[in-house]
């Protein structure tokens, strides 16, 4: 037997050895939370009927066929690639699940096969069962997709079996001969009006940073806007929606946007092979917004996506007019298309929402503070610490540590510990926090005076 070891609560061990315990000295709870999650919806020939397909860039390029029924370079997945140029994770909701969605299947020779999901991609699946040459008591069960073998199992030929892989479920009784057959009957569903409601209901149950409003229908855009405002204002979920609200050439045009710091209004048109794709720049913008840290700005960031961007020949006055009205625009400089300013659609400023709230970088800082402080309080303090001087001071220490991290990464400035005040509220369970922060924004304008002597 070896020496004693492990942790300890009191110094009463008998065996010699090393007893080591780990205790928090404060400052380990309040780390700056990770961002980078985008939600989008799209019609697919394959995939779950409800819920999200959640993938990182690595998973997308490695598992695209089994997740989406398409290779990663397929034109149909261009907007997923656009999002993943900036986002850490994209959560894709299949929108065409209404109506006549059908699952492909095959029955014959004592076996049954059923595709894992509905959709026409299931018709590309073929299964084959053949006796093994070395032992007739076993059979090979193979699955093919588009003619390529994607799964191979060996099962008993005299016992019932049931196997499942990424594409199909196969079951059978005792096998009496070689069997081969293609699945058929798979059909896509339709994109119905309820598809948007289902999508937003699913979003509300997920951890999301940025939401793609993939529509140019004014009524549906209003649905997205109201949803975003409700989550931010009533639920405390600091989600940002990216929308395409239309584009116009005349100076008198005012964008029909929600005038809100949680909604970004993209106006440039997307083209691919000279075909107009209109609103599809929202996907690249959403990925970049989600992936940007609280100390980063998209201002002057080069567009590196697959679309061609139409840059309208606006005059300087027209460009200024659109920026004042909360339009997220691109411009051409040094041979590249770049983001003009990282702004949201807020254009009416008040004492509670000053001009700084129109900066997406400032909003990212404030959203991060809201989200991270809620996480710290909910995970480590609710029901665990007493609402007395000691408990509240522990919470204050964590807040100070967290805010000092933000200051170290240049997300806020001029922060001192006295900027945090914590007290008991009107109820014995209430904790009241007053906090002053100065978010940092990026350099955008230079005013220089040169004196010649």
C-alpha angles and dihedrals in degrees: 000000000000130000121287120274146155131082131316141210098187130020097250104113121142105194119071113246145093118304111186128179130186122218132177116248090190129271101070098095102058104066119153106264122243118251133191110101120134128184121207137160130216141159113264138184090220139023142082119320093225133023131026137301100224117198142162120215091262093051092045095056093042102041106024095121096055093040101043105011089241137090114256093251094054116129090232090064096049093110092051088055090048091056094046092056086080110007126085093212133013120201110203121198117201106232102186099073100116129094121007102006108156135185117230116236145171132205126183146108093030097306135099126202127189127184116244093234138020121257142085092281087075088069088067092065122099129182129202131189119192135168116252114247093220098049125017091199089075135055136201114238111198132182122204129192118194087345096306121114110242102167138024126185134172116217139165116279094207101046130065111261138191124189134171132195136170093287112028147014114227126189135168149160122234110329116233100179146356112297131193130170145151122237115242142175097060113147137175123241127230131259102245132182090260090058090082092049091049090049094051092045088054091047091055090060094050138074103252133164101183131023124205112219096205100190141080094204108119094216093050091045088055088052090054092046094051091045092053093047092049094051093047099042104032106024099034091232105142099210123156123212123210115207141174106225098177136269132250135179104214124093094230092061115114117193113249091225131140095253092228136133093227094060126070117204113209114193110173119102123241123222132184122187087348091302117123116240095173111190099024096106086080089081096059091043091049092051093049093047092050094046096047114103121225089262095052133086130198092214109128092003112152118241109239101174133114101258131090110234123219109226109197115219095246121170119239090258092052092050092051089049091056094046090052088053095054102258119157104220142178127219138185121250135155092356095308139094109240140179109264098205133350097234138140130219097271109122105151111077127200138168089272095043110035126184090273089071089069090068113092091208091057091046090050090055093049092044091050091052091049094047098042096044090050090050093049093048095044097046102038110021113030107098092352107076129049118246094238135105092282096048094045091049090054089054091047091053090054092049092049091050091049094048091047087057090054089049092049090055090048095246092123133016141206092024119161130174092253089066087078119073123178128184141155116273130221092286124055089243096049123105118193119201126188115191134178119200135170110208116211119231129195128264109267109148130044122201110186131175118200116197116201115204 
